[in-house]
Amino acid sequence: MKEKVKKPFYKQVWFWALIVVIIIGGALGNQDEKEGETAAVDPSPTEQATKAPEPTATEAPATEAPATEAPVSAPADWQTVVKEIAANSDTSKTEKADAVAIIAKNYQLTQTEAFEFAHFMIDELAKDTYLADPENDEYMLSSIFRAAAVEHLIDDAEQLPLDAFAFDFLQNVKYVYRGVETPESESVQANERQMQKSAIEIQKALDSLQ
């Protein structure tokens, strides 16, 4: 009877579920703290001096435009944009990939999306399917979006192993999609080894918390 081979720890569901909760949650928490600190800063004297004066009793106050609510980003929004970019036959793969990466870096991730994106990358790597169909524009561009969004979120907070993981994932997907590399190329394989090293660093960080 063939002995069942145990999966490496970085392919275990419990391992990635734990790092996503700790690391993504921490990154989002740091962002909230920074936004709170910015909001608490009083305007400088220069800014106060440049404020418009209050209208006098003889002056009619200017009519203000009715307040409108900013559109709320929903998970379907980025997917629709990526789908439209993927369907555009007038742009090259390089242009499509660059456009999606720019959108991702300006996208405000929700906590739920951050968890989902990180889990997606981890799961696709574990199944060895993330580079299986480079001609599938929508799938590859969606992967680029997810990786770029997570990498940007973590990088804004602090340097963490998951940041390096997302960066290497992004590089592999982007270059294989554009046809610069193949899944079997040395640089792609090297990035995958780096992803495994990042997983080990994450494991060490988790061990230190115990």
MDTraj code that builds the backbone (N, CA, C; nanometers):
import mdtraj as md
import numpy as np

residues = "MET LYS GLU LYS VAL LYS LYS PRO PHE TYR LYS GLN VAL TRP PHE TRP ALA LEU ILE VAL VAL ILE ILE ILE GLY GLY ALA LEU GLY ASN GLN ASP GLU LYS GLU GLY GLU THR ALA ALA VAL ASP PRO SER PRO THR GLU GLN ALA THR LYS ALA PRO GLU PRO THR ALA THR GLU ALA PRO ALA THR GLU ALA PRO ALA THR GLU ALA PRO VAL SER ALA PRO ALA ASP TRP GLN THR VAL VAL LYS GLU ILE ALA ALA ASN SER ASP THR SER LYS THR GLU LYS ALA ASP ALA VAL ALA ILE ILE ALA LYS ASN TYR GLN LEU THR GLN THR GLU ALA PHE GLU PHE ALA HIS PHE MET ILE ASP GLU LEU ALA LYS ASP THR TYR LEU ALA ASP PRO GLU ASN ASP GLU TYR MET LEU SER SER ILE PHE ARG ALA ALA ALA VAL GLU HIS LEU ILE ASP ASP ALA GLU GLN LEU PRO LEU ASP ALA PHE ALA PHE ASP PHE LEU GLN ASN VAL LYS TYR VAL TYR ARG GLY VAL GLU THR PRO GLU SER GLU SER VAL GLN ALA ASN GLU ARG GLN MET GLN LYS SER ALA ILE GLU ILE GLN LYS ALA LEU ASP SER LEU GLN".split()
xyz = np.array([
    [0.0850, -0.1195, 0.0000],
    [0.0000, 0.0000, 0.0000],
    [0.0888, 0.1248, 0.0000],
    [0.0578, 0.2158, -0.0926],
    [0.1411, 0.3359, -0.1054],
    [0.1155, 0.4301, 0.0108],
    [0.2228, 0.4740, 0.0734],
    [0.2116, 0.5649, 0.1873],
    [0.1714, 0.7032, 0.1396],
    [0.0763, 0.7627, 0.2062],
    [0.0282, 0.8963, 0.1711],
    [0.1330, 1.0006, 0.2056],
    [0.1665, 1.0849, 0.1062],
    [0.2670, 1.1882, 0.1269],
    [0.2014, 1.3087, 0.1923],
    [0.2594, 1.3526, 0.3008],
    [0.2061, 1.4684, 0.3729],
    [0.2394, 1.5970, 0.2991],
    [0.1402, 1.6850, 0.2856],
    [0.1606, 1.8126, 0.2174],
    [0.2559, 1.9005, 0.2967],
    [0.3374, 1.9812, 0.2274],
    [0.4189, 2.0807, 0.2990],
    [0.3284, 2.1730, 0.3792],
    [0.3816, 2.2289, 0.4882],
    [0.2979, 2.3115, 0.5752],
    [0.2390, 2.4309, 0.5021],
    [0.3135, 2.4817, 0.3994],
    [0.2629, 2.6006, 0.3322],
    [0.1481, 2.5699, 0.2359],
    [0.1138, 2.4411, 0.2217],
    [-0.0028, 2.4048, 0.1424],
    [-0.1200, 2.3597, 0.2298],
    [-0.1025, 2.3698, 0.3615],
    [-0.2084, 2.3311, 0.4533],
    [-0.3070, 2.4465, 0.4687],
    [-0.4350, 2.4128, 0.4669],
    [-0.5391, 2.5150, 0.4757],
    [-0.5296, 2.5933, 0.6059],
    [-0.5047, 2.5245, 0.7191],
    [-0.4997, 2.5932, 0.8492],
    [-0.3903, 2.6983, 0.8529],
    [-0.2776, 2.6680, 0.7875],
    [-0.1630, 2.7585, 0.7907],
    [-0.1970, 2.8915, 0.7250],
    [-0.2539, 2.8842, 0.6049],
    [-0.2825, 3.0069, 0.5318],
    [-0.4017, 3.0817, 0.5895],
    [-0.4969, 3.0088, 0.6422],
    [-0.6094, 3.0772, 0.7064],
    [-0.5598, 3.1632, 0.8222],
    [-0.4635, 3.1108, 0.8978],
    [-0.4101, 3.1833, 1.0129],
    [-0.3296, 3.3050, 0.9705],
    [-0.2438, 3.2910, 0.8694],
    [-0.1615, 3.4062, 0.8301],
    [-0.2444, 3.5159, 0.7660],
    [-0.3486, 3.4775, 0.6957],
    [-0.4348, 3.5789, 0.6351],
    [-0.5026, 3.6618, 0.7439],
    [-0.5533, 3.5958, 0.8462],
    [-0.6209, 3.6665, 0.9551],
    [-0.5248, 3.7604, 1.0275],
    [-0.4042, 3.7113, 1.0585],
    [-0.3081, 3.7906, 1.1361],
    [-0.2473, 3.9036, 1.0536],
    [-0.1989, 3.8718, 0.9348],
    [-0.1220, 3.9696, 0.8580],
    [-0.2100, 4.0697, 0.7847],
    [-0.3112, 4.0221, 0.7134],
    [-0.3996, 4.1151, 0.6431],
    [-0.4743, 4.2018, 0.7434],
    [-0.5221, 4.1387, 0.8511],
    [-0.5924, 4.2159, 0.9534],
    [-0.5039, 4.3232, 1.0126],
    [-0.3763, 4.2907, 1.0360],
    [-0.2828, 4.3886, 1.0909],
    [-0.2559, 4.5022, 0.9950],
    [-0.2454, 4.4701, 0.8668],
    [-0.2196, 4.5740, 0.7671],
    [-0.3357, 4.6718, 0.7581],
    [-0.4571, 4.6186, 0.7576],
    [-0.5732, 4.7058, 0.7512],
    [-0.5845, 4.7907, 0.8777],
    [-0.5474, 4.7317, 0.9920],
    [-0.5498, 4.8064, 1.1171],
    [-0.4517, 4.9222, 1.1158],
    [-0.3321, 4.8989, 1.0608],
    [-0.2314, 5.0054, 1.0517],
    [-0.2794, 5.1191, 0.9625],
    [-0.3488, 5.0822, 0.8535],
    [-0.4007, 5.1853, 0.7634],
    [-0.5037, 5.2712, 0.8345],
    [-0.5923, 5.2064, 0.9128],
    [-0.6943, 5.2818, 0.9859],
    [-0.6311, 5.3782, 1.0844],
    [-0.5222, 5.3336, 1.1518],
    [-0.4537, 5.4203, 1.2480],
    [-0.3940, 5.5422, 1.1789],
    [-0.3323, 5.5181, 1.0599],
    [-0.2714, 5.6298, 0.9870],
    [-0.3765, 5.7309, 0.9447],
    [-0.4925, 5.6799, 0.8971],
    [-0.5987, 5.7703, 0.8547],
    [-0.6515, 5.8503, 0.9728],
    [-0.6601, 5.7856, 1.0913],
    [-0.7073, 5.8550, 1.2103],
    [-0.6128, 5.9638, 1.2540],
    [-0.4811, 5.9362, 1.2451],
    [-0.3807, 6.0362, 1.2828],
    [-0.3860, 6.1553, 1.1894],
    [-0.4046, 6.1294, 1.0592],
    [-0.4110, 6.2378, 0.9610],
    [-0.5315, 6.3271, 0.9864],
    [-0.6449, 6.2631, 1.0184],
    [-0.7668, 6.3400, 1.0412],
    [-0.7578, 6.4252, 1.1666],
    [-0.6748, 6.3826, 1.2649],
    [-0.6665, 6.4533, 1.3924],
    [-0.5751, 6.5745, 1.3887],
    [-0.4952, 6.5914, 1.2848],
    [-0.4000, 6.7025, 1.2764],
    [-0.4737, 6.8319, 1.2480],
    [-0.4470, 6.9350, 1.3266],
    [-0.5094, 7.0650, 1.3049],
    [-0.4508, 7.1301, 1.1817],
    [-0.5290, 7.2121, 1.1108],
    [-0.4747, 7.2825, 0.9947],
    [-0.3666, 7.3801, 1.0357],
    [-0.2680, 7.3979, 0.9504],
    [-0.1585, 7.4893, 0.9783],
    [-0.2072, 7.6334, 0.9718],
    [-0.1302, 7.7273, 1.0310],
    [-0.1702, 7.8690, 1.0235],
    [-0.1885, 7.9163, 0.8801],
    [-0.1051, 7.8664, 0.7907],
    [-0.1168, 7.9066, 0.6502],
    [-0.2491, 7.8615, 0.5935],
    [-0.2872, 7.7371, 0.6252],
    [-0.4134, 7.6847, 0.5755],
    [-0.5308, 7.7627, 0.6337],
    [-0.5187, 7.8008, 0.7639],
    [-0.6260, 7.8760, 0.8252],
    [-0.6408, 8.0134, 0.7615],
    [-0.5272, 8.0729, 0.7256],
    [-0.5303, 8.2071, 0.6676],
    [-0.5930, 8.2079, 0.5300],
    [-0.5818, 8.0968, 0.4577],
    [-0.6322, 8.0917, 0.3212],
    [-0.7771, 8.0495, 0.3144],
    [-0.8399, 8.0216, 0.4291],
    [-0.9800, 7.9845, 0.4288],
    [-1.0651, 8.1047, 0.3910],
    [-1.1749, 8.0775, 0.3202],
    [-1.2640, 8.1850, 0.2792],
    [-1.3282, 8.2473, 0.4019],
    [-1.3419, 8.3833, 0.4082],
    [-1.4044, 8.4488, 0.5242],
    [-1.5527, 8.4170, 0.5323],
    [-1.6048, 8.4230, 0.6545],
    [-1.7471, 8.3993, 0.6747],
    [-1.8251, 8.5135, 0.6097],
    [-1.9399, 8.4835, 0.5472],
    [-2.0186, 8.5906, 0.4849],
    [-2.0747, 8.6859, 0.5902],
    [-2.0749, 8.8186, 0.5586],
    [-2.1292, 8.9188, 0.6510],
    [-2.2808, 8.9174, 0.6412],
    [-2.3434, 8.9980, 0.7301],
    [-2.4905, 9.0008, 0.7332],
    [-2.5483, 9.0540, 0.6047],
    [-2.4706, 9.1392, 0.5308],
    [-2.5225, 9.1995, 0.4074],
    [-2.4931, 9.1132, 0.2863],
    [-2.4167, 9.0077, 0.3062],
    [-2.3825, 8.9223, 0.1941],
    [-2.4666, 8.7957, 0.1992],
    [-2.5180, 8.7586, 0.0851],
    [-2.5936, 8.6338, 0.0783],
    [-2.4953, 8.5181, 0.0694],
    [-2.5134, 8.4172, 0.1523],
    [-2.4214, 8.3029, 0.1455],
    [-2.4307, 8.2326, 0.0116],
    [-2.3151, 8.1873, -0.0323],
    [-2.3113, 8.1188, -0.1617],
    [-2.3951, 7.9923, -0.1543],
    [-2.4605, 7.9637, -0.2643],
    [-2.5432, 7.8426, -0.2713],
    [-2.4531, 7.7213, -0.2867],
    [-2.4681, 7.6274, -0.1964],
    [-2.3844, 7.5073, -0.2019],
    [-2.4507, 7.4015, -0.2874],
    [-2.3661, 7.3302, -0.3601],
    [-2.4184, 7.2217, -0.4425],
    [-2.4658, 7.1105, -0.3510],
    [-2.5729, 7.0424, -0.3865],
    [-2.6216, 6.9336, -0.3012],
    [-2.5171, 6.8252, -0.2860],
    [-2.5034, 6.7779, -0.1627],
    [-2.4023, 6.6740, -0.1358],
    [-2.4418, 6.5445, -0.2025],
    [-2.3445, 6.4799, -0.2617],
    [-2.3685, 6.3502, -0.3251],
    [-2.2756, 6.2478, -0.2622],
    [-2.3246, 6.1292, -0.2440],
    [-2.2456, 6.0241, -0.1843],
    [-2.1507, 5.9643, -0.2869],
    [-2.0263, 5.9408, -0.2435],
    [-1.9293, 5.8775, -0.3330],
    [-1.9705, 5.7335, -0.3556],
    [-1.9509, 5.6830, -0.4773],
    [-1.9884, 5.5448, -0.5039],
    [-1.9084, 5.4482, -0.4179],
    [-1.9752, 5.3511, -0.3653],
    [-1.9103, 5.2519, -0.2798],
    [-1.8523, 5.1410, -0.3671],
    [-1.7242, 5.1119, -0.3448],
    [-1.6603, 5.0067, -0.4226],
    [-1.7145, 4.8715, -0.3784],
    [-1.7580, 4.7943, -0.4731],
    [-1.8095, 4.6609, -0.4452],
    [-1.7237, 4.5598, -0.5191],
    [-1.7217, 4.4344, -0.4733],
    [-1.6392, 4.3342, -0.5402],
    [-1.6657, 4.3239, -0.6886],
    [-1.7910, 4.3478, -0.7299],
    [-1.8244, 4.3332, -0.8722],
    [-1.7641, 4.4449, -0.9570],
    [-1.7329, 4.5606, -0.8955],
    [-1.6834, 4.6751, -0.9719],
    [-1.5516, 4.6431, -1.0423],
    [-1.4538, 4.5937, -0.9672],
    [-1.3242, 4.5671, -1.0277],
    [-1.3334, 4.4528, -1.1278],
    [-1.4190, 4.3570, -1.1016],
    [-1.4338, 4.2455, -1.1940],
    [-1.4902, 4.2910, -1.3281],
    [-1.5846, 4.3848, -1.3228],
    [-1.6415, 4.4387, -1.4463],
    [-1.5363, 4.5144, -1.5258],
    [-1.4557, 4.5945, -1.4558],
    [-1.3498, 4.6707, -1.5234],
    [-1.2476, 4.5777, -1.5864],
    [-1.2054, 4.4764, -1.5118],
    [-1.1075, 4.3803, -1.5642],
    [-1.1642, 4.3068, -1.6858],
    [-1.2898, 4.2709, -1.6783],
    [-1.3531, 4.2008, -1.7912],
    [-1.3549, 4.2877, -1.9162],
    [-1.3824, 4.4164, -1.8983],
    [-1.3845, 4.5086, -2.0118],
    [-1.2450, 4.5238, -2.0725],
    [-1.1438, 4.5336, -1.9862],
    [-1.0065, 4.5455, -2.0350],
    [-0.9659, 4.4188, -2.1096],
    [-1.0033, 4.3039, -2.0562],
    [-0.9692, 4.1759, -2.1190],
    [-1.0330, 4.1616, -2.2567],
    [-1.1531, 4.2179, -2.2732],
    [-1.2273, 4.2034, -2.3986],
    [-1.1838, 4.3034, -2.5051],
    [-1.1005, 4.4002, -2.4683],
    [-1.0569, 4.5027, -2.5639],
    [-0.9511, 4.4462, -2.6583],
    [-0.9892, 4.4254, -2.7810],
    [-0.8984, 4.3656, -2.8800],
    [-0.8009, 4.4660, -2.9395],
    [-0.8170, 4.5939, -2.9056],
    [-0.7301, 4.6975, -2.9619],
    [-0.6059, 4.7239, -2.8767],
    [-0.5925, 4.6555, -2.7649],
    [-0.4771, 4.6761, -2.6781],
    [-0.3979, 4.5471, -2.6635],
    [-0.2683, 4.5619, -2.6429],
    [-0.1807, 4.4458, -2.6266],
    [-0.1924, 4.3891, -2.4863],
    [-0.1363, 4.2713, -2.4663],
    [-0.1371, 4.2102, -2.3332],
    [-0.0593, 4.2956, -2.2334],
    [0.0492, 4.3538, -2.2804],
    [0.1289, 4.4400, -2.1921],
    [0.0480, 4.5600, -2.1463],
    [-0.0238, 4.6229, -2.2381],
    [-0.1062, 4.7388, -2.2043],
    [-0.2194, 4.6993, -2.1094],
    [-0.2782, 4.5828, -2.1334],
    [-0.3857, 4.5354, -2.0456],
    [-0.3336, 4.5103, -1.9040],
    [-0.2203, 4.4428, -1.8952],
    [-0.1625, 4.4113, -1.7645],
    [-0.1262, 4.5383, -1.6887],
    [-0.0676, 4.6360, -1.7590],
    [-0.0297, 4.7621, -1.6946],
    [-0.1529, 4.8380, -1.6463],
    [-0.2579, 4.8389, -1.7273],
    [-0.3805, 4.9102, -1.6905],
    [-0.4434, 4.8486, -1.5660],
    [-0.4478, 4.7170, -1.5603],
    [-0.5072, 4.6484, -1.4453],
    [-0.4248, 4.6721, -1.3187],
    [-0.2922, 4.6702, -1.3319],
    [-0.2054, 4.6916, -1.2153],
    [-0.2243, 4.8318, -1.1575],
    [-0.2414, 4.9311, -1.2439],
    [-0.2619, 5.0686, -1.1981],
    [-0.3948, 5.0811, -1.1236],
    [-0.4986, 5.0202, -1.1795],
    [-0.6297, 5.0234, -1.1145],
    [-0.6226, 4.9572, -0.9776],
    [-0.5514, 4.8444, -0.9702],
    [-0.5401, 4.7699, -0.8437],
    [-0.4718, 4.8518, -0.7355],
    [-0.3700, 4.9288, -0.7721],
    [-0.2955, 5.0065, -0.6738],
    [-0.3760, 5.1248, -0.6196],
    [-0.4804, 5.1638, -0.6926],
    [-0.5653, 5.2733, -0.6462],
    [-0.6974, 5.2231, -0.5899],
    [-0.7102, 5.0919, -0.5790],
    [-0.8351, 5.0329, -0.5316],
    [-0.8311, 5.0169, -0.3798],
    [-0.9399, 5.0553, -0.3135],
    [-0.9479, 5.0449, -0.1680],
    [-1.0067, 4.9092, -0.1304],
    [-0.9188, 4.8201, -0.0856],
    [-0.9625, 4.6861, -0.0485],
    [-1.0452, 4.6872, 0.0796],
    [-1.1517, 4.6100, 0.0802],
    [-1.2225, 4.5848, 0.2051],
    [-1.1528, 4.4678, 0.2742],
    [-1.1829, 4.4478, 0.4014],
    [-1.1205, 4.3379, 0.4740],
    [-1.1591, 4.2036, 0.4118],
    [-1.2855, 4.1911, 0.3732],
    [-1.3311, 4.0658, 0.3119],
    [-1.2572, 4.0391, 0.1821],
    [-1.2416, 4.1422, 0.1004],
    [-1.1709, 4.1252, -0.0272],
    [-1.0246, 4.0889, -0.0042],
    [-0.9617, 4.1526, 0.0935],
    [-0.8214, 4.1232, 0.1222],
    [-0.8037, 3.9762, 0.1583],
    [-0.8924, 3.9247, 0.2421],
    [-0.8869, 3.7832, 0.2775],
    [-0.9064, 3.6956, 0.1544],
    [-1.0059, 3.7304, 0.0732],
    [-1.0369, 3.6503, -0.0451],
    [-0.9218, 3.6517, -0.1457],
    [-0.8611, 3.7681, -0.1664],
    [-0.7530, 3.7796, -0.2637],
    [-0.6312, 3.6986, -0.2198],
    [-0.5955, 3.7100, -0.0915],
    [-0.4806, 3.6352, -0.0413],
    [-0.5056, 3.4854, -0.0510],
    [-0.6247, 3.4433, -0.0136],
    [-0.6589, 3.3009, -0.0216],
    [-0.6553, 3.2522, -0.1656],
    [-0.7016, 3.3349, -0.2597],
    [-0.7006, 3.2978, -0.4007],
    [-0.5584, 3.2689, -0.4486],
    [-0.4666, 3.3595, -0.4203],
    [-0.3278, 3.3409, -0.4647],
    [-0.2672, 3.2142, -0.4056],
    [-0.2874, 3.1971, -0.2761],
    [-0.2307, 3.0815, -0.2060],
    [-0.2862, 2.9514, -0.2622],
    [-0.4176, 2.9501, -0.2841],
    [-0.4843, 2.8296, -0.3328],
    [-0.4406, 2.7963, -0.4752],
    [-0.4310, 2.8977, -0.5605],
    [-0.3915, 2.8745, -0.6996],
    [-0.2468, 2.8253, -0.7099],
    [-0.1599, 2.8772, -0.6236],
    [-0.0218, 2.8297, -0.6214],
    [-0.0164, 2.6848, -0.5729],
    [-0.0904, 2.6562, -0.4664],
    [-0.0905, 2.5210, -0.4109],
    [-0.1413, 2.4188, -0.5118],
    [-0.2404, 2.4580, -0.5932],
    [-0.2960, 2.3672, -0.6943],
    [-0.2138, 2.3667, -0.8228],
    [-0.1153, 2.4597, -0.8310],
    [-0.0311, 2.4728, -0.9495],
    [-0.1140, 2.5038, -1.0744],
    [-0.2124, 2.5914, -1.0585],
    [-0.2994, 2.6266, -1.1703],
    [-0.2905, 2.7737, -1.2105],
    [-0.2156, 2.8533, -1.1342],
    [-0.2186, 2.9975, -1.1582],
    [-0.1521, 3.0401, -1.2888],
    [-0.0702, 2.9515, -1.3485],
    [-0.0059, 2.9824, -1.4769],
    [-0.0472, 2.8837, -1.5860],
    [-0.1514, 2.8075, -1.5609],
    [-0.1890, 2.6977, -1.6515],
    [-0.2511, 2.7450, -1.7823],
    [-0.3118, 2.8643, -1.7831],
    [-0.3828, 2.9094, -1.9035],
    [-0.3512, 3.0557, -1.9329],
    [-0.2293, 3.0840, -1.9802],
    [-0.1897, 3.2243, -2.0030],
    [-0.2675, 3.2954, -2.1132],
    [-0.3405, 3.2193, -2.1950],
    [-0.4193, 3.2823, -2.3013],
    [-0.5574, 3.3249, -2.2519],
    [-0.5904, 3.2902, -2.1311],
    [-0.7186, 3.3302, -2.0727],
    [-0.7031, 3.4698, -2.0135],
    [-0.7317, 3.5712, -2.0951],
    [-0.7076, 3.7104, -2.0552],
    [-0.7772, 3.7469, -1.9246],
    [-0.9035, 3.7130, -1.9129],
    [-0.9792, 3.7548, -1.7946],
    [-0.9235, 3.6906, -1.6679],
    [-0.8902, 3.5621, -1.6738],
    [-0.8361, 3.4944, -1.5556],
    [-0.7004, 3.5530, -1.5159],
    [-0.6112, 3.5701, -1.6132],
    [-0.4774, 3.6201, -1.5834],
    [-0.4815, 3.7640, -1.5333],
    [-0.5654, 3.8456, -1.5947],
    [-0.5761, 3.9850, -1.5509],
    [-0.6404, 3.9953, -1.4129],
    [-0.7337, 3.9056, -1.3841],
    [-0.7929, 3.9030, -1.2501],
    [-0.6885, 3.8653, -1.1457],
    [-0.5994, 3.7732, -1.1827],
    [-0.4913, 3.7342, -1.0916],
    [-0.3952, 3.8504, -1.0692],
    [-0.3647, 3.9235, -1.1759],
    [-0.2783, 4.0404, -1.1653],
    [-0.3420, 4.1437, -1.0724],
    [-0.4708, 4.1659, -1.0897],
    [-0.5402, 4.2637, -1.0050],
    [-0.5315, 4.2242, -0.8582],
    [-0.5629, 4.0999, -0.8273],
    [-0.5627, 4.0545, -0.6881],
    [-0.4235, 4.0678, -0.6253],
    [-0.3219, 4.0204, -0.6991],
    [-0.1856, 4.0245, -0.6454],
    [-0.1375, 4.1679, -0.6246],
    [-0.1640, 4.2550, -0.7221],
    [-0.1203, 4.3948, -0.7117],
    [-0.1912, 4.4661, -0.5977],
    [-0.3187, 4.4370, -0.5770],
    [-0.3948, 4.5017, -0.4699],
    [-0.3426, 4.4602, -0.3324],
    [-0.3168, 4.3310, -0.3138],
    [-0.2656, 4.2825, -0.1852],
    [-0.1242, 4.3334, -0.1614],
    [-0.0396, 4.3261, -0.2635],
    [0.0994, 4.3713, -0.2504],
    [0.1042, 4.5194, -0.2143],
    [0.0177, 4.5985, -0.2738],
    [0.0150, 4.7420, -0.2451],
    [-0.0354, 4.7677, -0.1035],
    [-0.1361, 4.6927, -0.0605],
    [-0.1905, 4.7092, 0.0742],
    [-0.0861, 4.6785, 0.1811],
    [-0.0193, 4.5650, 0.1670],
    [0.0795, 4.5242, 0.2668],
    [0.2001, 4.6169, 0.2631],
    [0.2435, 4.6570, 0.1431],
    [0.3601, 4.7443, 0.1291],
    [0.3347, 4.8796, 0.1946],
    [0.2097, 4.9263, 0.1909],
    [0.1764, 5.0533, 0.2544],
    [0.1874, 5.0438, 0.4060],
    [0.1657, 4.9243, 0.4588],
    [0.1692, 4.9082, 0.6045],
    [0.3122, 4.8898, 0.6534],
    [0.3761, 4.7837, 0.6122],
    [0.5158, 4.7575, 0.6466],
    [0.5623, 4.6366, 0.5673],
    [0.6928, 4.6161, 0.5601],
    [0.7464, 4.5036, 0.4864],
    [0.7170, 4.3735, 0.5610],
    [0.6447, 4.2851, 0.4972],
    [0.6073, 4.1583, 0.5574],
    [0.6257, 4.0463, 0.4556],
    [0.6417, 3.9208, 0.5030],
    [0.6584, 3.8100, 0.4085],
    [0.5451, 3.7979, 0.3075],
    [0.4222, 3.8307, 0.3480],
    [0.3109, 3.8212, 0.2540],
    [0.3238, 3.9234, 0.1421],
    [0.3868, 4.0363, 0.1704],
    [0.4147, 4.1364, 0.0671],
    [0.5055, 4.0765, -0.0395],
    [0.6127, 4.0079, 0.0046],
    [0.7050, 3.9435, -0.0891],
    [0.6353, 3.8320, -0.1661],
    [0.5491, 3.7581, -0.0980],
    [0.4741, 3.6507, -0.1630],
    [0.3876, 3.7065, -0.2760],
    [0.3121, 3.8127, -0.2454],
    [0.2243, 3.8734, -0.3450],
    [0.3050, 3.9315, -0.4614],
    [0.4203, 3.9908, -0.4306],
    [0.5047, 4.0488, -0.5351],
    [0.5542, 3.9415, -0.6324],
    [0.6045, 3.8299, -0.5794],
    [0.6541, 3.7229, -0.6661],
    [0.5410, 3.6591, -0.7465],
    [0.4257, 3.6441, -0.6842],
    [0.3085, 3.5918, -0.7552],
    [0.2732, 3.6841, -0.8712],
    [0.2729, 3.8140, -0.8430],
    [0.2402, 3.9142, -0.9452],
    [0.3392, 3.9090, -1.0604],
    [0.4686, 3.9009, -1.0290],
    [0.5704, 3.8975, -1.1339],
    [0.5519, 3.7767, -1.2249],
    [0.5281, 3.6610, -1.1662],
    [0.5114, 3.5395, -1.2459],
    [0.3903, 3.5484, -1.3376],
    [0.2776, 3.5894, -1.2824],
    [0.1557, 3.5978, -1.3631],
    [0.1718, 3.7012, -1.4746],
    [0.2274, 3.8156, -1.4402],
    [0.2418, 3.9237, -1.5380],
    [0.3323, 3.8840, -1.6545],
    [0.4478, 3.8259, -1.6248],
    [0.5423, 3.7947, -1.7309],
    [0.5017, 3.6732, -1.8134],
    [0.4379, 3.5760, -1.7515],
    [0.3888, 3.4609, -1.8280],
    [0.2726, 3.5046, -1.9175],
    [0.1849, 3.5888, -1.8664],
    [0.0725, 3.6390, -1.9458],
    [0.1218, 3.7180, -2.0666],
    [0.2216, 3.8003, -2.0461],
    [0.2743, 3.8820, -2.1559],
    [0.3608, 3.8023, -2.2532],
    [0.3946, 3.6789, -2.2188],
    [0.4754, 3.5956, -2.3065],
    [0.6238, 3.6169, -2.2911],
    [0.6632, 3.6929, -2.1885],
    [0.8049, 3.7178, -2.1642],
    [0.8709, 3.5938, -2.1053],
    [0.7963, 3.5207, -2.0218],
    [0.8468, 3.3989, -1.9591],
    [0.7471, 3.2857, -1.9806],
    [0.7914, 3.1639, -1.9493],
    [0.7028, 3.0475, -1.9502],
    [0.6972, 2.9907, -1.8086],
    [0.5946, 2.9111, -1.7782],
    [0.5870, 2.8529, -1.6436],
    [0.7092, 2.7697, -1.6071],
    [0.7799, 2.7175, -1.7086],
    [0.8957, 2.6323, -1.6828],
    [1.0266, 2.7092, -1.6783],
    [1.0233, 2.8388, -1.7069],
    [1.1477, 2.9155, -1.7130],
    [1.2134, 2.9263, -1.5760],
    [1.3439, 2.9482, -1.5761],
    [1.4208, 2.9535, -1.4515],
    [1.3755, 3.0677, -1.3621],
    [1.3459, 3.1839, -1.4207],
    [1.3068, 3.2977, -1.3386],
    [1.1727, 3.2736, -1.2693],
    [1.0797, 3.2095, -1.3395],
    [0.9502, 3.1779, -1.2802],
    [0.9676, 3.0769, -1.1676],
    [1.0491, 2.9752, -1.1925],
    [1.0739, 2.8748, -1.0894],
    [1.1450, 2.9362, -0.9679],
    [1.2347, 3.0308, -0.9962],
    [1.3048, 3.0987, -0.8870],
    [1.2068, 3.1787, -0.8012],
    [1.1109, 3.2445, -0.8661],
    [1.0106, 3.3193, -0.7913],
    [0.9250, 3.2266, -0.7054],
    [0.8952, 3.1092, -0.7589],
    [0.8161, 3.0138, -0.6805],
    [0.8946, 2.9661, -0.5579],
    [1.0240, 2.9492, -0.5755],
    [1.1060, 2.9119, -0.4596],
    [1.1068, 3.0247, -0.3567],
    [1.1080, 3.1489, -0.4052],
    [1.1020, 3.2626, -0.3140],
    [0.9679, 3.2659, -0.2394],
    [0.8614, 3.2287, -0.3087],
    [0.7308, 3.2240, -0.2435],
    [0.7303, 3.1213, -0.1312],
    [0.7970, 3.0098, -0.1545],
    [0.8066, 2.9072, -0.0511],
    [0.8905, 2.9574, 0.0669],
    [0.9946, 3.0341, 0.0369],
    [1.0751, 3.0925, 0.1451],
    [0.9928, 3.1931, 0.2246],
    [0.9101, 3.2695, 0.1550],
    [0.8235, 3.3651, 0.2238],
    [0.7289, 3.2915, 0.3178],
    [0.6810, 3.1754, 0.2726],
    [0.5924, 3.0952, 0.3570],
    [0.6646, 3.0498, 0.4833],
    [0.7919, 3.0155, 0.4696],
    [0.8709, 2.9741, 0.5858],
    [0.8888, 3.0906, 0.6829],
    [0.9130, 3.2105, 0.6293],
    [0.9276, 3.3287, 0.7138],
    [0.7970, 3.3587, 0.7882],
    [0.6870, 3.3382, 0.7190],
    [0.5573, 3.3591, 0.7825],
    [0.5393, 3.2592, 0.8960],
    [0.5800, 3.1356, 0.8719],
    [0.5698, 3.0335, 0.9754],
    [0.6528, 3.0714, 1.0989],
    [0.7737, 3.1237, 1.0753],
    [0.8583, 3.1663, 1.1876],
    [0.7902, 3.2793, 1.2663],
    [0.7291, 3.3717, 1.1933],
    [0.6603, 3.4828, 1.2601],
    [0.5446, 3.4317, 1.3452],
    [0.4749, 3.3324, 1.2934],
    [0.3632, 3.2745, 1.3685],
    [0.4138, 3.2009, 1.4922],
    [0.5278, 3.1304, 1.4771],
    [0.5846, 3.0581, 1.5903],
    [0.6239, 3.1534, 1.7028],
    [0.6712, 3.2726, 1.6642],
    [0.7138, 3.3701, 1.7648],
    [0.5982, 3.4268, 1.8441],
    [0.4771, 3.4149, 1.7879],
    [0.3589, 3.4664, 1.8562],
    [0.3031, 3.3669, 1.9570],
    [0.3496, 3.2441, 1.9500],
    [0.2974, 3.1407, 2.0381],
    [0.3650, 3.1446, 2.1750],
])
top = md.Topology()
chain = top.add_chain()
for i, resn in enumerate(residues, 1):
    res = top.add_residue(resn, chain, resSeq=i)
    for name in ("N", "CA", "C"):
        top.add_atom(name, md.element.get_by_symbol(name[0]), res)
traj = md.Trajectory(xyz[None], top)
